[in-house]
Amino acid sequence: MKSSALRATIALGLAAAASVSIVACSGSGTPSATDKVTITVGDRPPTSQPEPRKLFDDQVAAFEKANPNITLKTSETAYDVTTFQALLAGGNIPDVFAVPFTDPQSLIKQGQIADITDALNSTGIIKELNKTTLSVGTDAAGKVYGIPSGAYSVGLVYNRDLFTKAGLDPNSPPTTWDEVRTDAKKITDATGVPGFETLGTKNQGGWIFSAITYSFGGTIENSAGTKVTFNAAPAKKALDTMKTMRWTDGSIGANGLYDLDSMSQDFAAGKVGMWIAAPDVYNAAITNNKMDKNNFGVGGMPQSGGTNGTLAGGTLQVVSPKATAAEKIAAVKWINWNYVRQFENQSAALDVAKAASASGNPVGLPGLSVVSASTNAQYLRWIKSDINVPVRNFDPYVATTAKIPIMPEPVNKAQEVYAALDPIIQAVLTNKDANIDQLLSAAETSINSKLGR
């Protein structure tokens, strides 16, 4: 998603990393103690976020103490697709910065991020990483251009208490869109609460609608990113399903302008039965909006007409294309320090878990791991006594997601695609006479004119 989402992800990661003991990074091939290296790391939280900013600065200081030959300069600069080209041309991008999963392939093709394959191999951390998420920043020749620092796959988030009140089994959420429609109406009829809602603004409507389109067997763009493919039967069926739920069943409410913040607030307040999101919205619902954690449930992405797919996304840490070999190694060591090492070392894992728990953040949240399955399983064994989320409430998601293909976000101009899809969701939910074919055709024409630029 967008750069604002990246900042939120980074801030949460820093909070989880507070008070971590100093652990030496693994591997050889690092700059020697006499080879001084200085790199600039981006995404430092602004002064308006004093706690995350302090945690970031503490992590920088701890890293420099453990790596005395590396100096880190910090920058608040964060990746923004609208300003990146100008910053790059002016030589003002940091040596290390985060980008969403939507953008690395286009950055690779344009030579705007560095090949860090050799640095990864020399430091030895590549063996710890999840090959599926690592592929997001890997080119066709197998060269690696980024390290995942956060990943998700989308599923069905639901209120277990509302399920119970509607006579539904909270341990068995719907797995098909027909079942979603049936259960949503039961929730609305029994409680008066919309049984289902969806995001509709700030590009988030188009983002989630893309996930829904995948689950109906459709796609959003062709693999080359040269034209959109959403103006087809799967997307039309998905929109028709939502239109029917809104205007025939009455199980979707009148608000077509939900974003993540407002949806999380209403969901936490018991005003939404089900919605499509990633499991990490647990933090927004529980920590930020004080929802009873026992009422939070997650299932796999509902499917229509077979097992089709669900959307995956996340954040990739990348390196400036101007970085030297020594700077690339320093950058990889910093990324490893800040995002990966708790999975490599039991002491670090326990310190991270205890710090996260003490600061009120979730520990052991199920989701799409950035490290290999075996490494993640070991990590979960290490922190078992510190896990503070109701893991069993995520069992339907874990069991179902393993069987659903993971599909990436659109490879070209994803945010512009999402922005074009937002008004379609809004129209379907606010206009009973919305013409789905016309809406999709207009969006197709608009976006196709931009994809070749």
Secondary structure, DSSP 8 states (H G I E B T S, - for coil): --HHHHHHHHHHHHHHTTT--------S----TTS-EEEEE-----TTSHHHHHHHHHHHHHHHHH-TTEEEEE------TTTHHHHHHTT-S-SEEEEETTSHHHHHHTT-S---HHHHHHHTGGGGB-HHHHGGGB-TTS-B-EEEEEEEE-EEEEEHHHHHHTT--TTS---BHHHHHHHHHHHHHHHSS-SB----STTHHHHHHHHHHHHTT--SB-TTSSSB--SSHHHHHHHHHHHHIIIII--B-S-----HHHHHHHHHTT--SEEEE-TTHHIIIIIIT---GGGEEEE---BSSS---EEEEEEEEEE-TT--HHHHHHHHHHHIIIIIGGGT-HHHHHHHHHHHHHTT--SS--S--SB-HHHHHHHHHHTGGG--S-GGGGHHHHHHHTTS-EE---SSSHHHHHHHHHHHHHHHHH-TT--HHHHHHHHHHHHHHHHT-
